């Protein structure tokens, strides 16, 4: 007779029943561990293939940490068969002691290997890349921030988030990237903490001309213009050290500014001649 509340096994009781319960659990743990090890191996292969498909121009040193740009993410989508659907966006406004601001947020469904996730990308009118005046060490007026750039950045952030999450290439280190050929010293660097030298009116004019020429030569595609500027402004120092290019003309001053301005102007003149176009940058000075 059993005691109140005691559970009686329907099969054979005692040690044999316990043994049957324990062995399947051990076997299941073994299967889980084996699958986990296999998954790590697969993800490592994916990481290697993904990083090797990119170049130094597809990565940014964002204040010391590696960041895959949208150009890199877009290269990986067709390589692995990642698809994007159901995209949407919204713009929201806010106000605080610094004044008015807005945020663009994009959403999209990313699918791969039978699975899918929803990824979000956002960008604010206070994003330092677009809105921070490094010379004045303050935010620009809202009217001086290009809203189109904020929209494009929000979309790009969505793409990067979706692709990197699906492929497992998030939160990488420079040591991991170096194994596959991406060297931190060769990628563009973004660091908002450094003050730049105050540019003279003449230097500001040259900075603006370089920006205008790069934008025109890339059909006003901001990301391509930044990549072009990065290419034009890189150089090899006297000690053979390769210095990466810059992503903003505002950090260019002095001799380096003069050299980049001259190189950009040469490329710009070739571009105009090749496409039989009228000069839009220097026409007022002629």
N, C-alpha and C positions, 0 to 999 in steps of 0.2 A: 504494500500500500504506500502510495506516495504522499509526501508531505504537501500541505497547501502551498500553491505557488510554484512547485517544482515542475520543471519541464521534462517530459519523458520523450526520448528519441524513438522514432517510429521504426528505426532499423536496429542493428546490433549495437549495443551500448558499450561503454567503457573505453579502454585504450584504443581499440580498433577504430571506433568512430572518430576519436580525436586525431588519430594518425591520418585518416582520410581527409580531415579538414585541413591539417597542417601542410601536407605534401602539395596539394594544388596551389596553395598560397605561395609556397617557395618557388614552385614552377612559374607562377604568374609573375613574381618579382623578377625572376631570371629573364622572362620574356620582355618585361618592361625595361629592364636595364639594357638588354641587347638592342631593343628598338631605339632607346635613347642614344646609345653609342652610335648606332647606324645613322640616326638623324643628325648627330653632331658631325659625323663624317660627310654626310651629304651637304650640310650647310657650309662646311669648310670648303668643299669643292665649288659650291655656288659662289662663295665669297671670292675665291681665286679667279674664277671665270669672269665674275662681274667686275672686279677691280682691274683685271688685265684688259678689259674692253674699254676702260676709260683712260684718259691722259691727264697730265698735270693741269691742263686747262679746265678739267671737269671737277677739280677740287679746290676748296678755299680754306686757308688757315684762319679760322674764325676765332680770334683772340686765343690762339694756342691749340684749338681743337679742330680736327678735320671735319669738313662739311661738304657733302656731295651736292653739286649744283644741279639745277634742273636739266642742263645740257647733258650731264652724265646720266641722270635718271632716265631721260628720254632715249638715250642710247641703249639702255638695258631693257626697256619695255619690249621692243621687237625681238631682241636677242632671246629672251626667256618666254615670250608670248604672253606678256602681261597686258590685259585689256582694261580700258577705262570707259565707264558709262555712267549715266544718271548724274551728270554734273549740274550743279546749281550754285548760285552765289547770293549773298545779301550784304548790304551796306548798313552799318549802324553808326549812330552819332552819339557823342558824349561831350561833357563839358566839366572842367575842373578849374583849379586855380591857375593853371597854365593856359587856359582858354579852350576853344573848341577843337575837337578832333573827330576822326572817323576810322572805322575798321572795315575792311573788306574780308569776307570769309567765303571760301569755296569749299564745296563738298563733292565727293565723287566716289563711285564704287569701283574698286580695283579687283580684278579677278585673275587667278592663276592656278593651274593644276587642280581645277575643280572646287577651289575655295575662293572666297571673296571677303573683302573688308571695306568698311567705309572710312575714308581718310579725309581729314580737314586741313586746310591751309589758310592762314590768316596773315594780314599785314596791316599795320596801323599807319596813319599819317604822321605818327611820331616815331616810326622806325628810324633808327639812327643812320642807317645807310642812305636814306633819302632825305631825312629831315634835320640831321644834326649839322650845325655850322661849326666845324672844327677850329676855325680861326677865332670865332667869337665865343666858343665853348657854350653854346646855347642852341635851342631849337629854332628852326626857321619859322617865319610866319606861314600860316596855313596856305595862303595864296601863293607862296613860293615853292610849295611841294607839288610835284607833278602827279596828279591823281591816276593817270594811266599807268605809271610805274607801280603805284600801290596795288592796283588791280592785277597787273601781270605778276608781281611778286607773290600775291596771295595764291594765284593759280599755280605758280611754280612751286611754292611751298607745299601745296596739296599733292602735286605730282611726286615730289621728293619723299614726302611722308608715306604715301601709298606704296611706292616702289621699294623703298628701303625696308619698310615693315614686312612686306610680302617676301622679300628675298633674304631677309635677315642680315642686312648690311648697315645696321644702325649702330651708333655709339662705338665706332671703331677707334683704334688708337693709331698714332703715326707708325709705331713699330709693326702693327699688323699690316698697314698699307705698304710699308717699305719692303715687306716680304714679296710683294707682287709688283714692285717697280715704281711706286709712288713715293717720291722724296719730299719731305716737308719743306726743304730749302728751295724747291723749284716751283712751288705753288704760290699763287697770289695771297697776300696777307691782309686781313681786315682787323684793325685794332682801333677802337674808338677812344682809347684812353690817352693817346699821344697827341699833344698839341703840335700843329704844323707851323712852320715859319710864316710870319706875316708876309703875304704877297704884295708887291707894289702894284700900282695901277697898270703898269705895262705888263707885269707878269699875269695879272688877272685877265688882261685882254688875250694873251697867248693861251692861257688855260681854256678860256671860252672858245677860242678859235679851234683848238685841238678837239674839244668836245663836239663842236658843230661839224667838223670835218669827219670825225669818226661816225657820228650819227648819220650823216648823208651817205657815206660810203657803205653803210650797212642797212640802208633803206629805213633808217630810224628805228631799228631794232635795238633796244637798250642792251640786252645781254650780248648780242654780237658786237656792239660798239665797245662794251667793256672788255670783251675778249680781244678785240682789235687793239685797243689802247694798251692792254697788258702785253701784247706781242711787240708793239712798237717801242714800249718803254723798258723792256728787259735789256740787260747788257752784261758783258763779262768784264769784271774789274781787272786791274793791272796784275793782281796776284792770282789771276785765272779763276777767281770765284765767280760763279754765275749768280747774278742778282736778278730776282724775279721782277716782272713788270708790276705796275700799279693798276688799281681799279678805279681811281679817281684822279682827275687832273689837279685837284686842289692840293695834293701833296707834292706836286711838282713845282720846284722853284730853282732859281739860279741856273747853273750850267746845264743840269739835267733837263730842265724845262726847255732851254734853248735847243738842245739836241733833239728832244722828242718833237718839238714844234717844227723843226726843220725836216725831220724824217716824215712826219705826218703830212706836211705841206707837199713834199715830193710825191708821196703816194696819192694824195688828193688830186694833184695835177694830172697824174697818169690816169686816174679814175675818170676825170672829166673828159680827157682826150679819148679814152677807150669807148666811153658811152655817149660821146658827142653831146655833152651837157653844158649848161651855162653855170658859171661860178656863182654860188650863193653866199659864200663866206667873205670873200675879199672884194666883191663887186663895188661896195661903197667906197673902198679905199682907192680904187683905180681912177 
